[in-house]
Amino acid sequence: MSLSTIRLDPWGDLTLRVGPDGATDDYIVCPRTLARASPVFERMLYGGFAEREPSTRAAVGEWIVRLPEDNPITMGLFLSIIHGNYDETLQDLSLDEIYYLTVVVHYYDATKVLRPWATIWINHVASLVEDVNTPMLRVLWVAWELGSIPLFRIVSRYILLEFDAADFADALSCSSTQTPPGVLEHINSVRENVLCSLLQPFRDLIGHLLVEDEKPRWCCHAVWMGPHRCESIILGSLTWCLCKSKLWPLPEAPDIYESIAAIYTRLSGLIIHDLGQFDKKEDHSICNPSGMINSHMKTALTCLTLPLTRRHIEYIKKQEHILDMKIGCFKPLLITKALKHNLRFSQTT
């Protein structure tokens, strides 16, 4: 027994029973309209499947196809669009509604039916990226399915910088949220590379500070067989700072729990002391490595390659073509502002 029956076509002769047992809605639809809109429905209704049209209608009764895995509300919206039964309220869908609708449309391979609203929805979803409470994985999927490379870049970069190890583990193991295939795995691998780049200046510096007299020393005033007071002060201060930040000994990238943004904030906040004005001839403040380290870390972030492979870009461009999306369909000001927010730094790529 269905909770409700909705007739979407006055001459419809197919009933779609949508939802799990005990919570189904019946939609009376035109099967030919479904087949034209979706190759999945075409194969289901007119191919060699059990749901195909009964050969003798009088013998088997009405034509009913059960879709227990689909959500009745989202499916009803999808079917209404296919049959042209919609109004201006479609322009005002929430992020969740857009997300669930694009998941259904993707499953039935019917992306083209969303063409009239794709740009409007992308603009709306893009306006939400500055809200920390926005579920970014859903935004990522919407950008992927609606063919917006600019929004996809923003969100993938946000995930790269802001997700910690637990966030990635949850996202990769969660089956309830649809995500672009292979994208999170790729971003996670890029995350480890970026973390390595952030820590490398510290590894290099420690190596330089421990150099004996047989190699060029770190101290700008070093003399052959002279004292190592300058290097010792810097090394001690650096080690103390890293210990206080719980980053000593320096961890390997796969062992880091925190996000890139969190690690960057901690590392850039280290205050490394130097020997200072030791005497009138030697000013050891020029030996302080803080400026060099911060410059290297900023370069590692601002010059990093955005986590998009050629396969990812090709798919999004295909969706962009299907939906007739306009490149840069939302305001450049919004893109810049969102990127700055997501990066938490003054400069972005």
ZIRA-V544923 format. One record per backbone hydrogen bond with DSSP energy under -0.5 kcal/mol. CO is the residue of the C=O (numbers start at 1). NH is the residue of the N-H. Records with the same first field share a line. If there is no record, write none. Layout:
CO: NH, NH
This chain:
4: 26
5: 7
6: 8, 28
9: 12
13: 63
14: 16, 29
15: 17, 65
16: 18, 27
17: 67
18: 25
20: 23
24: 3, 4
25: 18
26: 6, 28
27: 16, 29
28: 8, 9
29: 13, 14, 31
30: 34
31: 35
32: 36
33: 37
34: 38
38: 42
39: 43
40: 44
41: 45
42: 46
43: 47
45: 53
49: 52
55: 57
56: 59, 60
57: 61
62: 64
63: 15
65: 17
67: 19, 70
71: 75
72: 76
73: 77
74: 78
75: 79
76: 80
77: 81
78: 82
79: 83
80: 85
81: 84
84: 86
87: 90
88: 91
89: 92
90: 93
94: 98
95: 99
96: 100
97: 101
98: 102
99: 103
100: 104
101: 105
102: 106
103: 107
104: 108
105: 110
106: 109
108: 40
109: 39
110: 113
111: 114
112: 115
114: 117, 118
115: 118
117: 121
118: 122
119: 123
120: 124
121: 125
122: 126
123: 127
125: 128
126: 129
128: 131
130: 132
131: 134
134: 136
135: 138, 139
136: 140
137: 141
138: 142
139: 143
140: 144
141: 145
142: 146
143: 148
144: 147
147: 149
148: 152
149: 153
150: 154
151: 155
152: 156
153: 157
154: 158
155: 159
156: 160
157: 161
158: 162
159: 163
161: 261
164: 168
165: 169
166: 170
167: 171
168: 172
169: 173
170: 174
173: 175
176: 178
180: 183, 184
182: 186
183: 187
184: 188
185: 189
186: 190
187: 191
188: 192
189: 193
190: 194
191: 195
192: 196
193: 197
194: 198
195: 199
196: 200
197: 201
199: 202, 203
200: 204
201: 205
202: 206
203: 207
204: 208
205: 209
206: 210
208: 211, 218
212: 215
219: 222
223: 226
228: 232
229: 233
230: 234
231: 235
232: 236
233: 237
234: 238
235: 239
236: 240
237: 241
238: 242
239: 243
240: 244
241: 245
242: 247
243: 246
252: 255
253: 256
257: 165
259: 263
260: 264
261: 265
262: 266
263: 267
264: 268
265: 269
267: 270
270: 272
271: 273
276: 278, 284
281: 283
282: 278, 279, 284
283: 286
284: 287
285: 288
289: 293
290: 294
291: 295
292: 296
293: 297
294: 298
295: 299
296: 300
297: 301
298: 302
299: 303
301: 304
306: 308
309: 313
310: 314
311: 315
312: 316
313: 317
314: 318
315: 319
316: 320
317: 321
318: 322
319: 323
320: 324, 325
321: 324
326: 329
331: 334, 335
332: 336
333: 337
334: 338
335: 339
336: 340
337: 341
338: 342
339: 343
340: 344, 345
